[in-house]
Each structure stands twice: as C-alpha cells, then as structure tokens.
Amino acid sequence: MRAALAALLLATAVGAGAAEAPPGEVTVQGGPDGGVPGWVLHARAPSGWTADCCAYARAIGVNLVMYQGEWSGEPDRVMVLNVWPRELPSLDAELDADRKRYLQRDPAARVGRFPVRHRGMACEAQVFEGSDGIDDAVVFCEPGRAAGVRLSWSVSFHDADPRRAALLADFMQVVVGTRYRRGTRAPR
C-alpha cells in the first residue's frame, strides 16, 4: 500500500502542474509581523470544492480550508492550509518535528516521505498511514528564506476510501498550483 501511495503522490505531483487550472482562485494574505514581511498566497480550488478563509478556517485556527459538499467540521477529506513564521532552521526540521508529533500520538503509524516538484517553492510531502485507518498527507513548503514564513497543505482520508486517488490528485493539484508573493496586497 505504501509503494502505491508513493507512486500516486509522485505521479500527481508531476501531472498536476501541467494540467489546466480549474476555476475558483482564492487568495489569502498576512501582514508584516516583526521581521517577517507580508505575504500573499494564491491557490485554485478544484472543481466541486469550496474554499473558505474566513468562517470555518478561522474557527479552527488555520488560514484556509477547502472541502466538498456541506461543511461537517470533521477533518476527513478537508484540505487545510497553514502559514506560520519560520522558527525551525530548515524545511527538514519542520518535517522531522511533524513526524515526531504524529508518532507520539500514533506510535504504530507508518510514515513515508516524498519530494514534491513545485515550480516556485521547495516542498516535501509526508504521508502518515494511521493505525486507526485514517491516513494524512502533509506537504510542507518554503517560499524562500527571505519570505520568513513556511506553509503546509494537509488532507486526511480513510485508507479504504474508493475516491482516494481522485482526492490525492485534487490535493496535489492545489499544492503545486499554490503561488507565493511577497507583499500584502493581491494584484488585480
């Protein structure tokens, strides 16, 4: 199962960047904070997905969520964007810290790590196969040291979900299509 998931992530990471972008661009931004400059991120919600930066996302303390159908409040099949000021020395350190936290909660989980080909940022993915039958894909990205921030996209899903391949394809399309820009105002 792990090898199949790795192949799927790599295949969708390469293919999603070349695919025609679906409608539904969303912009999230953060103002300057101490030594961290302001930032703007653009992403496209896949067809049939709803992007929310202001109601549900704020309620759970993240920058953006994308979901299908009605908001349930459950994490299953919800894409989540988090942006935070860079504190750890490297992207590898972020991945290591995330893996350590996950394995403290679920010591029996299996973890795979995979590169993600993003045209504008360094990105790495981790996939956690939870002992509870819930899997989590998390992609950490760094838009550059001068940005002062790092970001992650994550999604949880049941490992037996028959729509898993389509979900991961949508997820990787969002990840590799996310664009960073320094500043605090979105271009028109």
C-alpha positions in Angstrom: 0.0 0.0 0.0 2.8 2.4 0.9 4.5 1.9 -2.5 1.2 2.5 -4.3 0.6 5.7 -2.3 4.2 7.0 -3.1 3.7 6.3 -6.8 0.3 8.1 -6.8 1.8 11.2 -5.0 4.7 11.4 -7.4 2.5 10.9 -10.4 0.0 13.6 -9.4 2.7 16.0 -8.3 4.2 15.9 -11.8 0.9 15.8 -13.7 -1.0 18.4 -11.7 1.4 21.2 -12.5 0.8 20.7 -16.2 -3.0 20.4 -16.0 -5.3 23.2 -16.9 -6.1 25.1 -13.8 -9.8 24.8 -12.7 -11.8 27.9 -11.8 -12.1 29.2 -8.3 -8.9 31.0 -7.4 -8.6 32.1 -3.7 -6.2 34.5 -2.1 -5.0 34.5 1.5 -2.6 37.0 2.9 -0.8 38.1 6.0 0.6 41.4 7.0 4.2 42.2 8.1 5.0 40.9 11.6 8.3 41.9 13.2 11.0 40.7 10.9 8.6 38.7 8.7 7.4 40.6 5.6 3.8 40.5 4.4 2.8 37.6 2.1 0.1 36.7 -0.4 -0.7 33.1 -1.4 -2.9 32.2 -4.4 -4.5 28.8 -4.8 -7.2 27.3 -7.0 -10.0 25.2 -5.6 -10.6 22.2 -7.7 -14.0 21.9 -9.4 -16.7 21.0 -6.9 -14.6 22.2 -3.9 -15.4 25.2 -1.7 -12.6 27.4 -0.4 -13.1 29.2 2.9 -10.6 31.6 4.5 -12.9 33.4 6.9 -15.6 31.4 8.6 -14.7 27.8 9.1 -10.9 28.3 8.6 -10.8 31.0 11.3 -12.9 28.9 13.6 -10.4 26.1 13.6 -7.3 28.4 13.6 -6.0 27.9 10.0 -5.6 30.2 7.0 -7.7 28.3 4.5 -9.8 25.2 4.1 -11.2 23.5 1.0 -14.0 21.0 1.2 -16.7 19.3 -0.9 -20.4 19.4 -0.1 -21.5 20.9 3.2 -19.1 21.8 6.0 -19.2 19.0 8.6 -16.5 20.1 10.9 -14.8 16.7 10.5 -11.3 16.6 9.1 -12.0 13.8 6.6 -11.5 15.0 3.0 -10.8 18.6 4.0 -7.7 20.3 2.6 -6.1 22.7 5.2 -3.6 25.5 4.6 -1.5 26.7 7.5 1.1 29.5 7.2 3.4 30.4 10.1 6.6 32.5 10.8 9.7 30.4 10.2 11.1 29.2 13.5 13.0 26.0 12.8 16.2 26.1 10.9 15.2 24.1 7.8 12.3 22.5 6.0 13.8 19.2 7.0 13.5 20.2 10.7 9.8 21.0 10.1 9.2 17.6 8.6 11.1 15.9 11.4 9.1 17.8 14.1 5.8 17.0 12.4 6.7 13.3 12.1 7.8 13.2 15.8 4.5 14.8 16.9 2.4 12.3 14.8 4.3 9.3 16.0 3.8 10.4 19.6 0.1 10.3 19.1 0.2 7.1 17.0 3.4 5.0 17.5 2.1 2.3 15.2 1.7 4.6 12.2 3.8 4.2 9.1 5.4 7.3 7.6 6.6 7.9 4.1 8.4 11.0 2.8 8.4 12.1 -0.8 9.7 15.1 -2.8 7.2 17.4 -4.5 8.0 19.2 -7.7 6.8 22.7 -7.2 8.0 25.4 -9.6 8.2 28.2 -7.1 8.9 26.7 -3.7 10.9 23.9 -2.1 8.3 21.3 -0.9 8.4 17.9 0.7 5.5 15.5 1.5 4.9 13.1 4.3 2.2 10.5 4.3 1.1 9.0 7.6 -0.7 5.7 7.5 -2.5 5.8 10.8 -3.2 2.6 12.8 -6.8 3.9 13.1 -7.4 3.5 9.3 -7.1 7.3 8.7 -4.2 8.5 6.5 -2.9 12.0 6.4 -0.9 13.6 3.6 1.0 16.7 4.6 3.1 18.9 2.3 5.5 21.4 3.8 6.8 24.3 1.6 9.2 27.1 2.0 8.9 30.0 -0.5 12.5 31.1 0.3 14.4 32.3 3.4 13.6 36.0 2.7 9.8 35.1 2.9 10.1 34.5 6.6 7.2 32.0 6.5 6.6 28.4 5.8 3.4 26.7 4.8 1.7 23.4 4.8 -1.2 21.8 3.0 -2.7 18.7 4.6 -5.6 16.4 4.0 -6.9 13.4 5.9 -8.8 10.4 4.4 -9.8 6.9 5.2 -7.3 4.4 3.8 -10.1 2.4 2.2 -11.8 5.4 0.6 -12.6 4.4 -3.0 -12.2 8.0 -4.1 -8.7 8.3 -2.6 -6.9 8.5 -5.9 -9.1 11.4 -7.1 -8.8 13.1 -3.7 -5.0 12.9 -3.8 -4.9 14.2 -7.4 -7.0 17.2 -6.4 -4.8 17.7 -3.3 -1.6 17.7 -5.3 -3.1 20.0 -7.9 -3.8 22.5 -5.2 -0.3 22.1 -3.6 1.7 22.5 -6.8 -0.6 25.3 -8.0 -0.1 27.4 -4.9 1.8 30.6 -5.6 3.6 32.8 -3.1 4.2 36.5 -3.4 5.9 38.9 -1.0 3.7 41.8 -0.1 0.3 42.4 1.5 -2.0 43.2 -1.4 -3.2 40.8 -4.0 -2.6 42.0 -7.6 -5.7 42.8 -9.7 
